[in-house]
Amino acid sequence: MDTSHNTVSNATCLWQKILWADGELSASGIDGDFGPNTKAATARWQTKFQVSSDGSAGQNTWTAAGNWLRNSSYGTDGTVAKYIGTSFIIDATRDSDGYYHFRDGTGIGRIAGYNYRTC
């Protein structure tokens, strides 16, 4: 997610949850807006995980985060995954269209997409 576009979205919410899971962003910072706090947290995350640090959640950063996804043994369709953060674990599912689903801080299910922000 380049900070020049798609900066306000549920995809940003999911990225912020990853930052939170790795101790780089507080839970109150998960608002779906890729602002200066998220950019700084992203740069710290990139340094921590040895990704070129530009503060933008682009393809290389998402790929690096994908290294910490693990399949889970529960669920009927095998699409449940866990992001294993250094501080917290996040459950996510991927539907047949390739969209990731995650729960926000109140437990409500959300879809990670770029055209809306509901987190």
N, C-alpha and C positions, 0 to 999 in steps of 0.2 A: 504494500500500500504506500504509494508515493505520497508525501505530504502535500503535493501540489494538487491532488485530486482525490476523490473518495475519502475525504477526511472526516466526514460525519456520517457514520453508518454502523450497522450491526457487525460488519466485518471488523471495524475498529473496536467494538465492544469485545469481540472474541480475542483480538490481539491484546487488548488491555487485560483480559482475564489471564492470558499467558504471562504477561508482565507481572501481574499480581501473584500468580502461582510460583514465579521465580523470585519473588521478594523485591521486585524493582518498582512496583506501583502499589499504592494503598488501595483498599477496596473502594474508598470514596472517590478515587480517580477513574473508576470505570463508568464513563458517561457517554461513550460513543463518539467523542470529539477528539480527533488527533491534534491536540494543541501542544504548547511548549512543554508541559509536564510529561506528556506521553512521548514526545520526541526525545527528551532527555533520558527518560526511562528506557526507551528503545536503544539509544546509543550505549547506555550502561549494559543492557542485555547483550548487545552485539559484542561489546568488549569481553564480557564474561564468557560468551560462547564462541569467541574467536571468529566472528563474522566482520567483514569490513564495516566499520562504524561510521554510518552517515545519519543515523537517527530516523531513517525511513524503513518501514516494514515492507521491503520489496521481496522479490522472488528468492534471493539467497537467504534472507532472514527467515522467511516462512519455511524454506527447505530445511534450514538448521533446526527450527522449532519442531519440524516433523520427525527429527531424529529421536524425540522424546515422546512420541505417540506409541502406545502399546495397545494391542487388541485386548479386549476383555472377554472373559468366558461367559458372561451372562448376556441376555437378550436373545430374542428368537431368530433374528436374521443375521447375527454375527457382525453387525455394523457398529457396535458400541466400542468406543476407544477411550483411552485415558491419556491425558497429557500429564506426564510425570514431572512436575515442577520441583524446584529445590526446596520450596516451602509448602506447597499445596498440590493436590491432584485434582484435575478437572475431568469430569465425564463429558464426552461429546458423542454424538452419533452422526453418521453420514447417510443421507438418503440416496435413493436410486438415481436421483438427478445430480448427485455430487455435492449437495449443499450440506454444510455442517450445522448441527443443532446443538445448542448449549443452554444451560440454565443461568438466568441472571441472579443477582444477589438475593432476590426474594423467592427464588425457586421457580419462577415462571420460565417456560421453555421459549427460546428465541432461535431464529434462523440467522446465520451469518450471511448477510448480503450487503450490497453496496447501495441499494436504492431506498433504504429506509433506516431509521434509527428508533428502536423501541426499548433499548436496555436502560 
